[in-house]
Amino acid sequence: MHTTGDRIHTRFATLADIADDVGLSSSTVSRALDPRRSLMVNTKTRERIAEAAERLGYRPHLPARSLMTGRTQTIVVIAADLGNPWVTPILHGVASRVAVDGIVPIIAETNNDSQVLAELINHMLARGVDAIVILAAQRQDADVIESAGRIVPTVVAARTLLGVSVPIVTHDDRRGGEMVAEHFADLGHKLVAQLPGPSDVRNFLLRSEGFAAVLKPRRLRQLSIRDEAVQPTLEEGSRLMARLLDSASELPTAVFAHNDAMAIGAISTIRERGLGVPEDISVSGYNDMPLTEFLTPSLTTVRYPGWEVGTAAGEVALRMLAGEQGVASMCLDPVFIPRGSTRQLGDGRR
């Protein structure tokens, strides 16, 4: 069905309809409407055909085009948790970039389950998707992702991963962890702690490594809880903070939670224990999720460039689809955002 003015037509226009309208052959119309062959038709003729196609409501027949080109004009973007606000700008970035080339993104979710990821990849390959962008990579997924990369262009984005040759688009998590520790040191903190994210996600390991690398040079001591989040959630941040408060003989004056959700959970537990943020314990998160600046206090964090990572991942996938060889990985820079949940220690504080 298509519309022309106020009329509703009961079928889509065909190439033959356009050819009759402009008085040209169907083969000429087909060439003019095919981006790969349109330059074979002179400019004025292309413009006439494009105007007629728009006026008549022409839509290309995608199954037929797929048979001719070997492409389905689809790309699957696989996220770990669609309920995580951190994911949204990355998805928007990918979708906006590939849409420019007429490619439709299919969004899928694993719930951080590696078996689901493997099943999704196999299913999407069977559907003939043109490329795969994976935002849900965990350490144990390397073989599955590497295998997918031998079949279609595959990009790992947002999460870093060892043991794969496919391009990876992420940001410098290690530098982000360093920034948090440097901030704590600049504020005069001496005894600090981390609330670690899941160790099967390399981003969290890099944040921890970066934070730890700054401690000795800046004369910071770290309390260890010998535990990690099962998932990087508010509930796990609350649990880890409770464990830290219960086990420590001395309270830290600053805590680095490996993402914003965990930081919010930690702040809730600190308050439940009758302590203040940042009066008693400063807290930093990571990612700069939407609305964190409007919390009370506003959350100190590291901004993850989600939109930029998404658009870069889409660009890399398109370059691979175009046949470019040796497309390089990309690593974007983090930005530190100091806010109200951290403060300068006074002279009377340790």
C-alpha positions as CSV (number, residue, x, y, z in Angstrom):
1,M,0.0,0.0,0.0
2,H,1.2,3.5,-0.8
3,T,-0.2,7.0,-0.7
4,T,-0.1,9.8,-3.3
5,G,-1.6,13.0,-1.9
6,D,-4.8,12.0,-0.1
7,R,-5.3,8.8,-2.0
8,I,-4.4,5.4,-0.6
9,H,-3.3,2.8,-3.0
10,T,-3.8,-0.9,-2.4
11,R,-0.4,-2.1,-3.7
12,F,3.1,-0.8,-3.9
13,A,4.3,0.7,-7.1
14,T,6.6,-1.5,-9.2
15,L,9.5,-0.8,-11.4
16,A,7.2,-1.2,-14.4
17,D,4.8,1.4,-13.0
18,I,7.7,3.9,-12.7
19,A,8.9,3.0,-16.2
20,D,5.4,3.7,-17.6
21,D,5.2,7.0,-15.7
22,V,8.5,8.4,-17.0
23,G,8.4,6.7,-20.4
24,L,11.7,4.7,-19.9
25,S,12.5,1.0,-19.8
26,S,12.3,-1.0,-16.6
27,S,16.0,-1.8,-16.8
28,T,16.9,1.9,-16.8
29,V,14.6,2.6,-13.8
30,S,16.2,-0.4,-12.0
31,R,19.7,1.0,-12.6
32,A,18.8,4.5,-11.5
33,L,17.3,3.2,-8.2
34,D,20.2,0.9,-7.4
35,P,22.9,2.8,-5.5
36,R,25.6,0.5,-6.9
37,R,24.6,1.2,-10.5
38,S,22.9,4.7,-10.4
39,L,25.9,6.4,-11.9
40,M,25.3,4.5,-15.1
41,V,22.2,6.8,-15.6
42,N,22.6,10.5,-16.3
43,T,21.8,13.0,-13.5
44,K,18.6,14.5,-15.0
45,T,17.2,11.0,-15.7
46,R,18.0,9.8,-12.2
47,E,16.2,12.8,-10.8
48,R,13.1,12.2,-12.9
49,I,13.0,8.5,-11.8
50,A,13.6,9.4,-8.1
51,E,10.7,11.9,-8.2
52,A,8.4,9.4,-9.8
53,A,9.4,6.7,-7.3
54,E,8.6,9.0,-4.4
55,R,5.4,10.2,-5.9
56,L,4.1,6.7,-6.7
57,G,5.2,5.3,-3.3
58,Y,7.7,2.8,-4.7
59,R,9.4,0.5,-2.2
60,P,12.2,-1.9,-3.2
61,H,11.4,-5.6,-2.9
62,L,14.0,-6.6,-0.3
63,P,13.8,-10.4,-0.7
64,A,14.5,-10.0,-4.5
65,R,17.3,-7.5,-3.8
66,S,18.8,-9.9,-1.3
67,L,18.9,-12.6,-3.9
68,M,20.7,-10.3,-6.4
69,T,23.1,-8.7,-3.9
70,G,23.6,-11.5,-1.3
71,R,22.7,-8.8,1.3
72,T,19.7,-8.6,3.6
73,Q,20.4,-5.0,4.6
74,T,20.2,-6.0,8.3
75,I,22.7,-5.9,11.1
76,V,22.2,-7.5,14.5
77,V,23.3,-5.6,17.6
78,I,23.5,-7.9,20.7
79,A,23.4,-6.3,24.1
80,A,23.8,-7.9,27.5
81,D,21.0,-6.0,29.3
82,L,18.5,-3.8,27.4
83,G,17.3,-2.5,30.8
84,N,20.7,-0.9,31.6
85,P,20.6,2.8,30.7
86,W,24.3,2.7,29.8
87,V,23.4,0.6,26.7
88,T,20.8,3.0,25.2
89,P,23.2,5.6,23.7
90,I,25.4,2.9,22.3
91,L,22.4,1.3,20.5
92,H,21.3,4.7,19.2
93,G,24.8,5.4,17.9
94,V,25.0,2.1,16.0
95,A,21.5,2.5,14.6
96,S,22.0,6.1,13.5
97,R,25.2,5.3,11.6
98,V,24.0,2.2,9.8
99,A,20.7,3.8,8.9
100,V,22.6,6.3,6.7
101,D,23.5,3.3,4.4
102,G,19.9,1.9,4.5
103,I,20.7,-0.9,6.9
104,V,18.1,-1.9,9.5
105,P,19.4,-2.9,13.0
106,I,18.0,-5.9,14.8
107,I,18.4,-5.6,18.6
108,A,18.8,-8.7,20.7
109,E,19.6,-9.4,24.4
110,T,21.6,-12.1,26.2
111,N,21.0,-11.2,29.9
112,N,24.7,-11.9,30.3
113,D,24.2,-15.5,29.4
114,S,27.0,-16.9,27.1
115,Q,24.8,-19.8,25.9
116,V,22.1,-17.3,24.8
117,L,24.8,-15.3,23.0
118,A,25.9,-18.4,21.1
119,E,22.3,-19.3,20.2
120,L,21.6,-15.8,19.0
121,I,24.6,-15.7,16.8
122,N,23.8,-19.0,15.2
123,H,20.2,-17.9,14.7
124,M,21.1,-14.6,13.1
125,L,23.7,-16.2,10.8
126,A,20.9,-18.5,9.6
127,R,18.7,-15.5,8.9
128,G,21.5,-14.1,6.8
129,V,22.3,-10.9,8.6
130,D,25.0,-8.9,7.0
131,A,27.0,-8.1,10.1
132,I,27.1,-8.5,13.9
133,V,27.9,-6.0,16.6
134,I,28.3,-7.5,20.0
135,L,28.0,-5.4,23.2
136,A,27.7,-8.4,25.5
137,A,31.1,-10.0,25.2
138,Q,32.4,-11.9,28.2
139,R,35.8,-13.7,28.6
140,Q,34.3,-17.1,27.8
141,D,32.7,-15.9,24.5
142,A,36.0,-15.5,22.6
143,D,35.7,-18.7,20.5
144,V,32.1,-18.1,19.6
145,I,32.8,-14.5,18.5
146,E,35.9,-15.5,16.6
147,S,33.9,-18.2,14.7
148,A,31.2,-15.6,13.8
149,G,33.9,-13.3,12.5
150,R,35.0,-15.9,10.0
151,I,31.5,-15.9,8.5
152,V,30.3,-12.3,8.5
153,P,31.8,-8.9,9.5
154,T,31.7,-9.0,13.3
155,V,32.6,-6.2,15.7
156,V,32.9,-6.3,19.5
157,A,31.9,-3.0,21.0
158,A,31.6,-1.4,24.5
159,R,33.3,-4.4,26.2
160,T,36.9,-5.4,25.6
161,L,37.8,-9.0,24.9
162,L,41.1,-10.9,24.6
163,G,41.7,-13.7,22.2
164,V,39.8,-12.5,19.1
165,S,41.0,-11.0,15.8
166,V,37.8,-9.1,15.1
167,P,37.9,-5.3,15.6
168,I,37.0,-4.0,19.0
169,V,35.5,-0.5,19.6
170,T,35.6,0.6,23.3
171,H,37.1,3.2,25.5
172,D,40.1,3.4,27.8
173,D,38.8,1.7,31.0
174,R,42.2,1.5,32.5
175,R,42.7,5.3,32.2
176,G,39.2,5.8,33.7
177,G,40.2,3.8,36.8
178,E,43.4,5.9,37.1
179,M,41.3,9.1,37.0
180,V,39.2,8.0,39.9
181,A,42.2,7.2,42.1
182,E,43.9,10.4,41.1
183,H,40.8,12.3,42.1
184,F,40.7,10.6,45.5
185,A,44.4,11.4,46.1
186,D,43.9,15.1,45.0
187,L,41.1,15.4,47.6
188,G,43.4,14.1,50.4
189,H,42.1,10.6,50.8
190,K,44.5,8.0,52.1
191,L,42.4,4.9,52.8
192,V,40.3,3.8,49.8
193,A,38.4,0.8,48.5
194,Q,36.9,-0.7,45.3
195,L,33.7,-2.5,44.7
196,P,34.7,-4.7,41.8
197,G,32.4,-5.6,38.8
198,P,32.3,-9.1,37.4
199,S,35.8,-10.4,36.5
200,D,34.6,-12.1,33.3
201,V,34.0,-8.7,31.8
202,R,37.4,-7.3,31.0
203,N,36.3,-3.6,31.3
204,F,36.0,-4.0,35.1
205,L,39.4,-5.7,35.3
206,L,41.0,-2.8,33.5
207,R,39.2,-0.2,35.7
208,S,40.6,-2.1,38.8
209,E,44.1,-2.3,37.3
210,G,44.1,1.4,36.5
211,F,42.9,2.4,40.0
212,A,45.4,0.1,41.7
213,A,48.3,1.5,39.6
214,V,47.9,4.9,41.1
215,L,47.8,3.8,44.7
216,K,51.5,3.4,45.5
217,P,52.8,6.5,43.7
218,R,50.1,8.6,45.4
219,R,50.5,7.0,48.8
220,L,47.0,5.6,49.0
221,R,46.1,2.4,50.9
222,Q,43.4,0.1,49.7
223,L,41.0,-2.1,51.7
224,S,40.2,-5.4,49.9
225,I,36.9,-7.3,50.3
226,R,38.0,-10.3,48.3
227,D,34.7,-10.4,46.4
228,E,33.1,-9.1,43.3
229,A,29.7,-8.4,41.9
230,V,27.9,-11.3,40.2
231,Q,26.2,-8.7,38.0
232,P,27.0,-4.9,37.9
233,T,23.7,-3.9,39.5
234,L,22.4,-1.7,42.3
235,E,21.7,-4.7,44.5
236,E,25.3,-6.0,44.1
237,G,26.7,-2.6,44.9
238,S,24.7,-2.6,48.1
239,R,25.8,-6.1,49.0
240,L,29.5,-5.4,48.4
241,M,29.3,-2.1,50.4
242,A,27.7,-3.9,53.3
243,R,30.4,-6.6,53.2
244,L,33.1,-3.9,53.2
245,L,31.6,-2.1,56.2
246,D,31.1,-5.3,58.1
247,S,34.7,-6.6,57.5
248,A,36.8,-3.5,57.7
249,S,38.5,-2.7,61.0
250,E,38.9,0.9,59.7
251,L,36.4,2.7,57.4
252,P,37.7,3.9,54.0
253,T,37.1,7.6,53.3
254,A,36.5,7.0,49.6
255,V,35.0,4.1,47.5
256,F,35.2,3.4,43.8
257,A,32.3,1.4,42.5
258,H,32.9,0.0,39.1
259,N,29.7,1.4,37.6
260,D,27.1,3.9,38.5
261,A,24.4,1.4,39.4
262,M,26.7,-0.2,41.9
263,A,27.7,3.2,43.3
264,I,24.0,4.1,43.9
265,G,23.6,0.8,45.7
266,A,26.7,1.5,47.8
267,I,25.4,5.0,48.7
268,S,22.1,3.4,49.9
269,T,23.9,1.0,52.2
270,I,26.2,3.7,53.6
271,R,23.1,5.8,54.5
272,E,21.4,2.8,56.0
273,R,24.3,2.5,58.4
274,G,23.9,6.0,59.6
275,L,26.8,7.4,57.6
276,G,26.9,10.3,55.1
277,V,28.0,10.7,51.5
278,P,30.3,12.5,51.1
279,E,30.6,13.6,54.7
280,D,31.9,10.2,55.9
281,I,32.6,8.3,52.7
282,S,33.1,9.7,49.2
283,V,31.8,7.6,46.4
284,S,32.6,7.5,42.7
285,G,30.8,5.5,40.0
286,Y,31.6,4.9,36.3
287,N,29.7,5.5,33.0
288,D,27.8,8.7,33.8
289,M,24.4,7.1,33.3
290,P,21.4,9.4,32.6
291,L,20.2,11.3,35.7
292,T,23.2,10.7,37.9
293,E,23.8,14.4,38.0
294,F,20.4,14.9,39.5
295,L,20.9,12.5,42.5
296,T,21.4,13.8,46.0
297,P,24.3,14.2,46.1
298,S,25.1,14.2,42.4
299,L,27.3,11.3,41.5
300,T,31.0,11.7,40.7
301,T,31.7,9.4,37.8
302,V,33.7,8.7,34.6
303,R,31.8,9.5,31.4
304,Y,31.6,6.6,29.0
305,P,31.2,7.9,25.4
306,G,28.3,5.6,24.5
307,W,27.1,7.4,21.4
308,E,30.6,7.8,20.0
309,V,31.3,4.1,20.7
310,G,28.1,3.1,19.0
311,T,28.6,5.3,15.9
312,A,32.3,4.1,15.6
313,A,31.2,0.4,15.9
314,G,28.6,1.0,13.1
315,E,31.2,2.7,11.0
316,V,33.6,-0.2,11.4
317,A,30.9,-2.7,10.5
318,L,30.1,-0.8,7.3
319,R,33.7,-0.6,6.3
320,M,34.1,-4.3,6.7
321,L,30.9,-4.8,4.7
322,A,32.4,-2.7,1.9
323,G,35.3,-5.1,1.7
324,E,37.9,-3.1,3.5
325,Q,40.6,-5.4,4.9
326,G,42.5,-5.0,8.2
327,V,40.0,-2.6,9.9
328,A,41.7,-1.5,13.1
329,S,40.2,-1.5,16.6
330,M,39.4,1.8,18.2
331,C,39.8,3.0,21.8
332,L,38.1,6.3,22.8
333,D,39.1,8.5,25.8
334,P,37.1,8.7,29.1
335,V,36.2,12.0,30.7
336,F,36.2,12.4,34.5
337,I,33.1,14.1,36.0
338,P,33.6,15.3,39.6
339,R,30.3,16.0,41.4
340,G,28.9,16.2,44.9
341,S,29.4,12.6,46.0
342,T,33.1,13.2,46.6
343,R,34.7,15.9,48.7
344,Q,38.0,17.3,50.0
345,L,39.1,15.9,53.3
346,G,39.5,18.4,56.2
347,D,42.5,18.6,58.4
348,G,40.9,16.4,61.0
349,R,40.2,13.6,58.6
350,R,42.6,10.7,58.2
